[in-house]
Amino acid sequence: MNSQQETIDPLLAVDLALLPTYESCKILNELNSLAYSSWKAGVKFSDHRIPHLTLFQGALTSQEVKQMLADDFFQTPGNFELDGLANFSVPISKLNFQDFDDDLAIQMLNLECPLFLKQFQMKCLDILDRHQQKLFSTAEKQNSISNLRFFDSKVHSSVPYWVIHYSRKRRSQGFSPHITLGFGKRSLYDQMRAMIHKHKVTQIQFDRIVLAQLGDFCTVTNNFYWEHSLSEI
């Protein structure tokens, strides 16, 4: 592939993510609806916007996506059982609100990070970096970062930065597993905490792992490049 072709091949914003079970999604959808009602913007879960736990985010050309999916990691998903991923649940750590804009916060459900999940996520980062390594050494790609393709035609200005620097930040700051619930008013904290307590939710269970295209605010969309059911392991 010559340099001119390389710049034409679009950069795709992708996310390798664990998806919660139907039962776990019930409470996550309720929390999201409450968050969305306070701002009417950001993330609204639906069939196209899926609650998820991110393992990595990256910027890959369509050719690099194909090459990555040919990796043994994706070709032999039965190995996931060795990493403790078959029918597993992760305990909830805390409800966390982080500064976003003015009185708005990124509302997240932080999860505990058992050793097997931390080790698995590092393996995922290694695979991403192996296939994404040209991104920061090729000038043509650097110049095309502003054209990073998301599921949505327009995204918040901060989103491409999050995606492109995900691997570097996670390696330097560590893995903090969480599910983003939405972007809304800080005043909702007590209501959301009470909702979690009411439903007696103490853990989130996961049953699928997918490689998907990212949407605005780093939402995982139903545009899957790869999908595997953990219950089939």
N, C-alpha and C positions, 0 to 999 in steps of 0.2 A: 504494500500500500504506500503510495507516494504521499508527500506532504500535503498536496492540494486535496487529495481524497480524504486525508485524515481530518482536515478542518471541516470538510463537508459532512462527515459522519457526525450526527448530533450527539451532544452529551445528554445522557438521560439521568434524572434524579431517581435513585432507587433506594429501597429499604428492605433489609432482610429482617423479618419480624415474626414473633410468636403471636398467634391469635387466640384470644380467650374462647372458652366453650360458650355454648348458647346460654347456659345458666349464669355464667359469670357476666356475660354481656348484659343481662337484664339490669343489674344494679349499675353497671357502667353507663348504660343508656339513660337511666334515670338521672344520674349525676350530671351527665352531659347536657340533658335537656334543661336542668336547672341552671347550669352555667350559661348556656346559650340564651336562655330567656332574659338574662340580665344585660346582654350587650347586643344581641341579634347580629352577631358577626363572629368570625373565627371559625370554629369547628362545630358542625352539627352531624352527629353520627347517623348513618343511613346504610343502605345496601352498598353505597359507593364510598362511604367514609367509615373506616373500620377501626374500632379500638384495638390497640396493639402494644406490644412490648418490643422496642427496637433493639436489634442485635448489631446492626451497622447501617449507616447511611453512606451513600457514595455517589460520585459522578462518573459514569462510565459511558463510553461510546456503545452503540448497538453491537458492534463487533466484539467489544470487550465483554458485554453481557453474554453473548453466545459462547465465548471462550471460557468464561467463568462457569457457566452452566454445564460445560463439558468436564469440569473438575470432578475428581473422585468424590469430593464432599457432597455434591449434588447428585451424582450418579449412583451412589451407594448409601441412601439415607437410612438404611438399616443400622448403620454405624451409630446413629443418634442414640440408640438404646444404651450404648456403652457410655454415653455422656450423661445418662440419667434423665433423658427427655421424654421417655415413654410415660404418658398419662401422669404428668406431674403438676403439682400446685405450688404456688409461691405465696408465703404469708405476707399480708399487708404490713408495711412498716409504719407509715403515717400519711395523712393528707397534707400536701405541701403546696403553698401558694408562693410563687416567685414573681418578682417585679417584672412587668411588661411595659406598660405605658400609663402614665398618670395614676388613676386609682384602679387600673386593671391589673390582673395577675394571670400568669399561666397556672392553671389549676391541675395538679398532678396527684396521682395516687402512687406514692413511693412503695416499692416492694423490697423485701429482704433479698440478699444476694448470696445464696448458698454457694459453696465452693464449686460444685459441678457446673453451675450456671456461669459463674465468673470465668472458669476455664474454657467453657464452650464459647463464650463471647470473645475471648482472646483468640481462639482458633478462627472464629468468623472474621475478626479484624485482619488476621494474617492472610486469609484468602482474599479479602477485599484489596489489601495493599499489594498483593502479588499481581492482581489483574488491573489495579488502578495506578500502578507505579509510574506510568508514562505521563500521568496527568500533570504533575508538577515539573516535569522536565522538558515538556514540549511547548514551545512558545505559542504555537497555533492553538493549542488547547487552552492555554492561559487566556488568550484573547477571546475565546468563545465561551468563557464561563458565564458571561452575562446572558448568553443564549441557552443556558441550562434548561432542559425541557422537563416541565412538570405536567401532571395530568391537567392542571388548570392553566389557562392561557396567561393569567396574571397571578402573581404571588406576592406576599408581603416582602418588602425589601431586605429583611434580615434572613429570610429563609435560605437563599443560595449559600450564604456564609455558613449557616449551621451545617448544611449538607457537606460542603467541600472540606470543612475543618473537623468533621465528626471524628475521624480516625485519630488525628493528632491530639484532639482534646481528650478523647477517652483513654489514650495511652498515657497521657500526662496526668489526668485528673482521676482516672479510675472509672469503673463501670458502676452506674447508678440506675438499676432497673426501675422503670416507672411506666405508668400509662397516663398519657396526657388526657385529661377530662374535658378541657376547654380553656377558653380565654374569657374571663368575666370579672365581675365586681368582687373586691376583697371582702365586702360585707356578707358574702355568701358562705364564708368559711364555716360558721356555726351550723347553718342549715345543712350543708353537705356532710359535715361530720355527724350530725344527728341522723341523717338518712342512712349512712353506713352502719351506725349503731342500731337503728331500727331493724334493718335487714339482717343483723348479726353476721355481717360479712367479715371474715377474718383472713381469707385467702382467695387468690384468683387462680383458676385452673386453665390450662392451655391444651389445645388439641390439634393445632395446625402450625406449620412453619411455611412462610411464603417469601418469595422475592417479588416485590411489587413496585410500581411506579408511585412516586410521592406526589401528593397534591399540596395545595396551599397550607401553610402552618404545619408542614411536615406530616400531614395526614396520610395514612396508608389507604390507597384506593383499591378497587376491585380489579384493576388492570394488573393481573398477575403474570409474571414471566415464568414462575415456577411455583408449585404448591405441593405439599406433602402432608398427609394426615399422620399425626403422631400416634393415633390409636391403631394404625395399621402396622406399627413396628412389631 
